[in-house]
Structure formats: structure tokens, C-alpha cells
Amino acid sequence: YIVTWNVGSAMPPDDISGLFVPRLGDGSVDMFIVFQEVNSMINKRLKDVLFTDQWSELCMETLSRFGYVLVASQRMQGVLLLVFSKFFHLPFLRGVQTQSTRTGLGGYWGNKGGVSARLMAFGHPVCFLNCHLPAHMRNLEQRVEDFESILQQQQFEGGAAVGVLDHVVFWFGDLNFRIDDYDIHVVKSAIENNKLPLLWERDQLNMAKNSESILDGFLEGPLNFPPTYKFDVGTHTYDTAKKRKPAWTDRILWRLRSTGSPVPSHSAALVTQHYYHSHMGFTVSDHKPVSALFSLHLQFPFKVNLPLVQLEVEKEWTKVSDATARFTIISGFQRSSWDWVGLYKVGFKHYKDYAAYVWAKSDHSTQVTFPEEDLPRDAGEYILGYYSNNTNSIVGITEPFQVQLPVCTPPTPRCPSRSDSSDVSSEDDSTLVLLGPSSRSPSPRTRSSKHHHNNPRRQRSRSPSLSLRPRDVPARSTSPRPASANAKKERLVSPDTITSPSLSPLSPRSPLSPGNGVSAPEALVVAILGEHRPPLGPITGVGAADRAGDVKL
Ligand SMILES: *[C@@H]1O[C@H](CO)[C@@H](O)[C@H](O)[C@H]1NC(C)=O
């Protein structure tokens, strides 16, 4: 499910769940991909640095309540890309890499360019590319050129899928294509009289698809919604001030992999678009959001879905001695002395949003035990995830299990007395920075004692009414955030103080790049996205299901 929305300098409305309906609550969506263009003025950006960006937080807050976690994020000035997935797909989304490209001479365009995230989804290369292309009617050629240079510049490391077009591509964003020729009255009256097909013929992107070879293979569903730009903010009325011609600036396209690409042919995929529409109800921006729902049908000759690490855990944790997990490593998978097992409360936001963690030291043991003082005080559903330092990702996950540990009196390290935990709480320092490529490295070793987390689990509000108050603690520690409070001193030490990574027998000779991390036996982790999805009526007609369905790779 892909959403693209240029929100300009608008503050988020209280509730954005409407962006994801009707598919948010029913569990039928495996991944949500959100693109936003947010105002990139300097003062705004400084503020974003301090408070993190509120749009991203709101997306994360909204989607995590339904079991989606942030898998990748990339930001280039105001151009933001967020990729969310159901948490139980995490072990099958590998080799996540992101890229960004600024276009325009000497940054002339400022906030224009493209950001992308690629990953192997169940062994299949998928790339989400969003672009903010130059504005104005006259810049058609510049838009196409910029797109071309973004495609050329974005190259990923390792594996067979190196260029964007070696992947199944979803291309979206404020592409800024306009409606040519007709004057504003013709355009408006076509919209009012529901004669949209008349305008399709003059849409610059539709026309360019016939003439520009760089657009070959890109498909788009029918534009059965009115142009999404430009509206008077706060209304459903097209621009009255500058009288700009309405246009379908906000688009979502897809493209199957080039047949000549070097990726093994056993992993062919088909894409079906189920719908493509706009969300006219949102009025905070001069653009309306556009969303589309797709199924990616992966064609494999056989079907396996083995995670690299299999975790076993008690069905319930009712006493401290239950807090143990055993794991089995698939042969060929390289552990690192920096691997760890995280305990996550269901509803967690990303892989660093754990309630507790314990190092999975790479001696030959295949068992970890959580110390009593780390165990969560609040009951609920939790999962365990095995984090691999070599792949920078969660490679194994358990089913949800119940944690309900006895309340202890008198106070113990796990249950300190009330007064111990009365300091200020920072609700959550989950940020994009934590997940950016440059910050994937930190492992959970530094426990910042400056941040007095007052059992964040208790403070965490899951109520649908989301508060957007700027946080008063600009906590941006790059270490995974300590889960429960002051009870945890510097108990866990960095593994490098125990075993120097270079001396550890199991540490790799050279650190693997995320790309190389994909080299794990992809063939063993095969599954089909969205198998269980309820049947939806695929759109038939121009460029949608019909055309996609005919293509076999
Ligand atoms: C763990 O990952 C980080 C960053 O990717 C790297 O610098 C470090 O060397 C890795 N440690 C080991 C033991 O592989």
C-alpha cells in the first residue's frame, strides 16, 4: 500500500489514519510505503532536528498500533520515504538499502530529487523510488531528465540487483507533470462534468510515456480521481489565488523487472494493482494524498520460508525462569559477537524499540536468558527478535507470547520502589536517524545514563488520540534506547570489552555491507506476499491488472 503526499509546510492533522483506510485495521496489507514532501525551509529543519519530524512520528505511531514496524527510511531535505511492514515479515525482508539523489544544477531546485529504498522481499528484489521532480508546466523535459539521472545515479551494493530497474520498481511522488494545451476553464469543466478521460490525453506523463524510452515499462492505473493539485489550503477548491491549472502531479507507477536483468529467473513476479485513488478529504496541504494498493505475486518453483535464525521460547512467561530463548542457526549463516536478542512488546515501532535485549554471544551457545532486572513490568504480548549485526536486521522472530510476571514486593531490581522512577520520561526517541544507513551500526552497548527513561512502557499511550506535543527531551542517542529506566545501570557491557571483535573466532574477517548481507540463502526463504489476502476486485482497464497480468518474466 503506497501513499504519496506533498504536505508542504503543513502540520499534521490529528488523525492521519484515513490515509491508510480501508486497509489499516483489517490486517490485509503486508507493507505500507509512505512518501512525503515536507517543507524544507531552514527553520523548519532545525526544528525537525530537535523534535524529529512530526509527520514521520505520526505515521509510525499510527501504523505501529496495527503491528507495522519501520523497516527503512530515507530523507533528503524534505523528501521523506518510510517503509513499514508487518513485524512478522521482518526476517524475510533483507538487504535493505537506501539512496538519495539531489537533482538540479548546483542544487538549484533545492528540495528536488529522488530517494529510494530497496530490499529483497522473500528473495525478490523490490525498489521503492520516490521523486520530487521540478515544478511548472514548462519543465517537462527537465522532469524527464532528472528522472533519468536519478535512475543512473542510484546504484545499490552487492547482489544481482544493482540498478533501480533490476528490481520490481514502484515509482511515486510529486512528479509534477501537468495538463498541457487546454486552458484552465476547459480543465475545470472537464473535472466538474466528470470527463476525466479527456484530460488523460493531455497529461504530460501519459504523453511522455509514448515518446521517452526511459519511461518504457512503467505502468499506471487509470486516473479515475480528479487532479490532486492545486487546492486552496483548508478547502476542496482549486487554486483561486494564482489560478494554476489543476494537474495530476501526484502519481504512483510500477514497473516489472527488465527481462535482461541478471537476477535469477526463478524469482519472477507479477504486480496487480487493486486500486488507485486520492483522499480528497485532507485539506492541510495544497496537494491531496494519493494511494494505491498492489499485490506482488512472486513466482517460485518451490516454496520454503525458513528464517536464518529460528527462535524458540516458552508460550508464556509467568516466572523469571521462563525468560529464556533457544535458537537454531541455519547452516551457512554467519553470527557475529555483536548479535543480540531483543524482547519487543507487540506494537513496537522498529527494531530498536525493544523492552529489553541480551547479547547472543557468538561462542557456541544457542541460548539466551534475560536477567530478572531487565524483564518488563507490564504484562502483555511480546515477541523475541534475533538481530544480526552482519545483516543489520532482524533475522529471526517468535510468535507473540504472553508475559505476565508476578508483581514483586518488597522492591527488587526489577521492581524498584515508586520513588526510583519518578523522573521525567521521554516518550520514545525512535527516530529516522536511528534507522538511517549511517546509524545502523551502533549496537546496544552504550546505555546513556543521561536519559532518565521512566519505564517508557508505562508512559506509552496507545490511545487513538495522538498527542503531537513536541518532546522536551531531544533525545537522539544513537544507541538503541534503553528500555526500562534507571533500574538498568551500565550492566551490559559492550561485547568488545569482553571479546574484541577482531579476536573473536566467529567474527567475520571483514564487516559485511548490508548488501552482502543478502547473500544468505535467499532460495531458502521463499514465500508469497499476501497469500491470505481477501479477494479484491482488481482494476481492469488502462495499464492496470490486465496489462500486468500478461507479463511473465
Ligand atoms: C557490527 O556492525 C558494525 C556496523 O555495521 C561494525 O562496525 C562492526 O565491526 C560489526 N561487528 C562485528 C563483530 O562484526
The ligand as a Gaussian input file, in Angstrom:
#p B3LYP/6-31G(d) Opt

LIG

0 1
 C       28.909000      -4.849000      13.768000
 O       28.454000      -3.882000      12.842000
 C       29.160000      -2.660000      12.846000
 C       28.490000      -1.742000      11.875000
 O       27.975000      -2.399000      10.789000
 C       30.622000      -2.893000      12.508000
 O       31.330000      -1.691000      12.567000
 C       31.201000      -3.894000      13.471000
 O       32.528000      -4.207000      13.111000
 C       30.372000      -5.154000      13.489000
 N       30.900000      -6.048000      14.491000
 C       31.244000      -7.294000      14.228000
 C       31.819000      -8.070000      15.354000
 O       31.096000      -7.798000      13.133000

